[in-house]
Amino acid sequence: MRIAVIGTGYVGLVAGTCFADSGNDVTCVDIDESKIATLLEGQIPIYEPGLEELVERNAASGRLRFTTDLAAAVKDAQVVFIAVGTPQGEDGSADLNYVLDAARSIGSAITGYTVVVNKSTVPVGTAQKVHAVLSKVAKPGTFDVVSNPEFLKEGAAIDDFLSPDRVVIGSNSERARAIMGELYAPFTRRSNRILFMDPQSAEMTKYAANAMLATRISFMNEIAALCERVGADVDNVRLGMGTDSRIGLSFLFPGPGFGGSCFPKDIRALYSTARENGLDFSILNSVDRVNEQQKQLLLRKALKHFGGNVAGKHFAVWGLAFKPKTDDMRESPSLPLIEGLLGKGATVAAHDPVAHESAKRIFGDRIGYTDTPYGAVEGADALFIVTEWNEFRRPDFDRLKSLMRAPVIFDGRNVFDPERMAERGFTYRAIGRGQQNGDG
Ligand code: NAD
């Protein structure tokens, strides 16, 4: 099938590449000329495990192309995916300008029957809006609009895309459903789960799924806070709860607050949709509020430990991206922590295996970046663990202790065992692990 993907970010580039890998003829389009130039030079503008080889292989075979010329890419395509950003607008709702601009350009470029697919996360009713925009510029009967939300996780995006739990297709057109079913057949051989539904339900499914996951995290963060006050260990509680098959073990880890390009904006957009429809979806408000507070927790713990004053202290931060195996720093909990420390007169040296370039765009030279985790802890008054990269799980503790000015760790990911850390001579503050860790 001939496919165009509009927007070559974390979703568009992965989707386009995976479609090319299953034999389709794919053109990825972006308005960002530097992004396309990078791709044409054979490099990829983001970090995603496995993506570089897959792009290289499919580009070399001629099945995957990159361009800024949207009209040329759309002209002969049977399916056009819109995978542009839907950032948070000023009032909390999703900003649809990028989606509707892309739809306008697509409409003017369509020649024959084309399925236009919203892959971006968009509020209920957007398929109709895209349809209205297309109707103004394209001939009637030359297109159908489909809602096909994406569920991939950064850091595991290729596996998620090639082997999804399910594919959701929202469309009332039999013709469009048949084309989408054919396109996704190679990816659903294991589960055979293509869920066809109406566009509104498909749009809602994506927000409902993200809101549920975010709710689990904020819930566990509240449980963790309570554990600290009553002397319970949230890690025991997590296992005790999660092994109940009605609950399950996923998304029960407390931490320094969730970040990323999706959860924060998606819960706000869903809340906004609810309000527009006369409903006060108050759980979502609480999920967001708890998360904003949680993002200050590591800073609060440090201030408590240092008697309210960290001016002149030097801190190490392990992990900058919002989660492991990505360079994405959007809404990462490392941002408020580092800004907070700098704002209170401390200095920071950070190490992240892949996110230094992204971090430099935000912090510039206001912090130091080290090639190794050990480099960051040299002379540090304390170490913060913000992202749970595997390589942070089993450090050489003696070496850490000898490099640090004081053996103090604030662990936002509960990576280590508190008892063993005490035996090793560390002051160890984690999340929700008994009264001694309370942040007051
Ligand atoms: P991104 O910011 O990484 O990429 C979006 C790209 O679209 C940018 O490169 C931008 O230059 C380009 N663009 C904007 N307008 C354009 C236009 N008119 N023509 C061509 N290109 C244009 O965004 P992302 O993280 O890939 O997310 C895209 C969408 O997918 C969002 O709605 C997001 O909520 C959703 N989503 C993201 C993830 C994720 O993990 N990142 C997962 C599922 C769903």
Residues whose N, C-alpha, C, O or C-beta is under 5 A from the ligand:
A	BS01	NAD	I6 G7 T8 G9 Y10 V11 G12 V29 D30 I31 D32 A83 V84 G85 T86 Y98 D101 A102 K119 S120 T121 E150 F151 L152 K153 E154 S261
